[in-house]
Amino acid sequence: MWIDHWTRRCRAVHALIVLCVMAPAALLPASAAQTIRKSGYALTDEKCGEGARAYPKLRIGMRDGYCAGLVASKQDGLIFPRSIVQIPDQRQFVISDMGSWNPGQGRLLLLDPDAPEDKRITTLIDKMSLPFGLQVGPDRRIYGSTDETIFRFDPLASDPRGTMETIIRGLPGDTATLSDGSKIKDAAHPLKSFLFDKNGRIYVNIGAPTDSCLPASPTKACAAGEGASPLASIWAFTPPPGGVFPTLKPGDRNPDREVFARGLRNSMALALHPEFPAEGFAFLQGENGRDLPDSLKPNEELNAIEKGKHYGWPYCYDLSTTSPEFKSFLQLPTPYKGLCGNAALYRQPYSLLPPHAAPLAMFYYSGAKFAELQGRLVVGLHGYRPTGSRVLFYDVDEKGFPKISPPPVRYRISCVADPSRAFQTEAQPQVAAAPFTELVSEWHKVNGIRPQGAPVGMTVASDGAIWLVEDKNQSVLRIDAAPSQAPETLPCDARSQAQIDELAKLVETDPGNSRRLTQIRTGVVEKHCHGCHADFGLKAEMTDKQKDDTALRFMLSQDGWIYPGDPAAGRLHTRLNGIGAEKLMPPGGEGLIAREAGYKQLLASLDVLAGTMVPGRRMRIKGGRVDRRFVNRAGHQCGTIPSDTVVVVVDRQPKEKPSFSRIYRPADLYLNGECADADGYYIEQNNLVAL
């Protein structure tokens, strides 16, 4: 679910975002070849694959017997890649690149794996509105989506735009009208993932316009999910006999459609098994569930989609858990009375997925390269919290359903004392679920060697290799077979609770920053971000001091929102100021600076707070191609920091280590995992320059 939030306005002040490339430096053995850096990955001369399909090998956590190679990067021109599909009977691929969350900046790209390095991407069609889905249709043509249309086109034509044929139009997109007549602008989930069944019918994700339909009405159903054209649902369109949709001409009506299923917040991951429909089910869906400030609840869902069923949003989550905001409403004499326990209407998840993991793509593997994966369900988890950033696979039965095991069923997490956790709900400490195996893991362990990854679209190429687009680092990866090797194990990169406590204490004891925090909390968070990230954990019964502390701790716990000493590098700065590929937040924030007196000053105060959070002197790592090493007090090398990075020097000339300066932890991103931080980190004074 974090895709929607990290990547969307204030609802996007949520974790995913397309993260601008975080470029952690690689720590390599002294004997390793000279490294280069692309899309944040440190590359050597190691290769993944053979012959023409040998690409620079990435040092990310892979299952034994697999490897990942970097095919294309931001140096090729990738900005915000989301989906990928191979052109039938060709070696080339089509990629959808949204460009940003601003409609009109998207592109369809051609990837030629045989082209020279850094020249593998060409633009086919530009100036598109939030392109996302890509599929090969029953006629073996390439189909794509914008936020409002489904179309097909010929990517190999001399003028690809001229071959575009719209087959469905007028879908609720970045703007939408609800059943009560109210209009939504900057809808939270406008992207159109879609799927063909074996009869040519097409199923389209119509995402919810908000996270959890708040504030809830005590007497009325959520308007977003009501009426003949509900959001938070899957619509099914039926082609004429022959199974191929005609091209819509001006004035033509859309194909026949029905609301296939409701109560689905954001259906980005859809998968059809050859034996479906089975027992009334059409396909599997990976649900990007509602957001809560707790990183370990609620769970995401794996749903077996059945015609006419309601899957809970925004009233129910996990296994029949009632959303607290709707408890009163669900007791009223309406069609939704007792919904979460009504098996005739509400279909609880087939299985749970890790909380906030954000499933964005899944497929049944049928290639020839990986015998272990044959027939299994492969799922990509895009989420930025400790449960995301990985690709996994399920063992399935003959109908394609993942096999359920009795409790406890545990999943691996990171950056916590307990390295794994049993699937559970608020009512049950252990529940049955489908266990899975991780194919790609430990993207979330950065620490000097690799950037955090966020897989989005995946496809199986004609040779059986898995191709994957990863938007956080603007890359295309190819997964191939590899000789058996022991997987690397590295410590986590997340800011620890002790670090959060320390930073919160520094702000609390600084009168100026304490005052700025109150201004930001009241003038930005509470005033403009209501409903985002469950209101940053704020509750009405809290005192002002408790609210300040809660809001600050929430911001400090999010990946990359704040870098002490370097406000311009943090995502709060780029999102609030509308810098880069992502859209300005909060929702409708484009005019805030112009129309609201003092708002610009509030943003400046936030920069001051981030810049002065840690007492010391802000300095820049000396520029140049060489990354600069930092050490602990004993001189052991702890990592390397990219040139031009801003750090806080807390002791310019420490007595305990002459010729070095002590700096405040750059370790969130650049540790190699071998240094404790009790004594701080040191860097040679001649590697620091004044700002």
C-alpha positions, 0 to 999 in steps of 0.5 A, a space after each residue: 500500500 505504500 506505493 500510493 502514499 509514498 508516491 502521492 501528494 499528501 496522501 503520498 506524504 506516505 511512504 513510496 514515492 519515487 525516491 530520487 536516487 539515493 546513492 549509497 557507496 559500495 564497500 568492496 574488497 581492495 582487490 575489486 575492480 574500479 566501481 562505477 555507480 548507476 541508479 545508486 548501484 555500485 557496479 564492478 565487472 561481475 556479470 549476471 547472465 551469459 553472452 548478449 544477456 550478460 549485465 552488470 551484477 547487482 549486490 542485492 539479496 538473491 535466493 541461492 541460484 539466482 542473480 540480478 543484472 542491471 539492464 537500464 538505469 537513469 543514465 538511459 533516461 528512465 525517470 519513473 518506470 512502472 511496467 514492462 512487457 516483451 513485444 511478442 516474437 521480438 527481443 525488445 520490450 515496452 516500458 511505461 514511465 510515468 515521468 512523475 505524478 503530474 498528468 501529461 509527463 508520462 511516456 511509453 518507451 522502447 527498451 532494446 537490450 541489444 543496444 549499446 550501454 546507456 543507449 537502450 531506451 528510446 521514447 515511443 509516445 510522450 506527454 501521456 497522463 499517468 501511463 501504467 498498465 501493459 499487457 499482451 492482448 488476445 490478438 498479441 498486440 500491446 495494450 496499455 493504460 492511462 488514468 482514464 483509458 485502455 488502448 493498444 498500439 504498435 511499438 515498432 511502427 514508424 509513428 507509434 502514436 499514430 497507431 494508438 487505438 482506444 478501446 475503453 475511455 472515460 474511466 475515473 482517473 486523476 479526477 473523479 465524480 462520486 456517487 453523491 455528486 462530489 468531485 475528487 481532484 488528485 485522486 489517491 489511486 488513479 492508475 489503471 492496472 488491468 488483466 485479460 482473461 482467456 475469453 478476451 474479457 478485461 478487468 480494470 482496477 478502479 482505485 479508491 480516491 482516498 486512503 480510508 474514506 475519512 472522515 467517516 459519516 455515522 449514518 452514510 456509506 462511503 460515497 466513493 464505493 457506491 452507485 453504478 460506477 463505484 471507485 474502489 472496485 474492479 470493472 469488467 468489460 466484455 468484448 464482442 464475439 471473437 474476443 477482441 475489442 473494437 476501436 472506439 470512434 468519436 461518439 461510440 459507447 464503451 463496451 459492455 461493463 459490469 462492476 465485478 467486485 467492490 471494496 478493493 482499495 487499490 488492485 495493482 497486482 492481478 494474476 490469472 491462472 490457466 485453470 481459472 475460473 475455479 469455484 466461481 473465482 476469476 483471478 487473484 488480487 494483491 490488495 494495497 490496504 489502508 494506511 496506519 502509522 503502525 508499521 506492522 498493521 494492518 496486513 495487506 491482502 491476497 484476495 480471490 476475486 469472486 463476482 459480486 462480492 465486497 472485499 471490505 474497503 473502507 469498512 473492514 480489513 485483515 480477517 474481518 476486522 472492523 475499521 474503528 471509524 465505521 463501527 457505529 455505521 456498521 451497526 445501523 439498519 443498512 445493507 452494510 449492517 454487520 458487513 465484516 461478519 457477513 459471509 454472504 456479502 463480504 469476502 475476507 482475504 484468501 490469505 494475508 500479505 505482510 503489512 504495508 508491503 504494497 503488492 504491485 505486480 504478480 504472475 504465474 511463472 511458466 518459463 523454461 529457465 527456473 524449474 523451481 518457479 514453474 507454475 508458482 505465483 510470483 509477487 513483487 512487494 514495493 513497500 518502503 517499510 521493513 516488510 517491502 522491497 522484495 520479490 517472493 513466490 508461493 507454492 500453489 495447488 492445481 487450481 493456482 491458489 497458494 497453499 494455506 498452512 496452519 498458524 503460526 505462519 511467519 514472515 521475515 521483517 527487518 530492523 527489529 529485534 525479532 527478525 520474523 513475525 507471525 501473521 496476526 490480526 488485532 483479534 488473533 495473535 496467530 492466523 493461518 496463511 500461505 507461506 512464501 519463499 523470497 526470491 529477491 530480498 534484502 533490498 532494504 539492507 542498504 549499508 554501503 553496498 546497495 540502494 533500497 529497491 522498490 519493484 513494480 512491473 514484472 514480466 517473463 521474457 521468451 527465454 524464461 528470464 524475469 524482467 523487472 522495473 524498479 522505480 525507486 532507483 529508476 532501473 530495469 533488472 533481469 533475473 537469471 540463473 546463477 551458480 550457487 553461492 552463499 547469500 550476503 547478510 548485512 545489517 539494516 539501514 533503518 533509523 533505530 528507535 534510539 536515534 529517533 529518541 535522541 533526535 526528538 530530545 534534541 528538538 525538545 530541548 532547543 527552544 527555537 526548534 521546539 517552537 518551529 515544530 509546533 508551527 509546522 504541526 499546526 500549520 501544515 500537518 493538522 491543517 493540510 494533511 488531515 487523513 494522510 498517514 492516519 493523521 501522523 498518529 495524532 489523536 484529539 486527546 493528546 496534549 500539544 506537547 504530545 502532538 508535537 512529539 508524535 508528529 516529529 517521531 512519525 516524520 523521523 521514522 519514515 524512510 528519507 523524509 528528514 536528513 538532519 543537517 541537510 534539509 534539501 535532501 529530505 523528501 519532506 522538502 522536495 514534496 512540500 515544495 514540489 521539486 522533482 518528479 513527484 507531485 506537490 503535497 499536500 493535495 491541492 498544494 499547488 496554490 498554497 504558497 500563493 494564497 495562504 499567508 505565511 505558508 512559505 515561511 512555514 516551509 522555510 521553518 521546516 528546513 531550518 528545523 531539519 538543518 539545525 536539528 543536530 547541533 554542529 557545523 554543516 559541511 560538505 564532503 569534498 567533491 570529485 569522483 572518489 567517495 570519502 571513507 569514514 571510520 570509527 575512533 579506532 580507525 576501522 573503516 565504517 563506510 564511504 560517503 558520496 562526494 558533495 553529501 552534506 554532514 553535520 560536524 559535531 567536533 571539528 578537531 576532536 582530541 581523541 582523533 587528530 586530523 579527523 572531524 567527528 560527524 553525526 551519523 551518515 550511517 543511515 545510508 552508508 554503513 558497511 555494518 561493522 561499526 558501532 556508533 557509540 563513539 560517533 564517526 570520523 572523517 579526515 578534515 581535508 575531506 570536508 569543505 564549508 558550505 
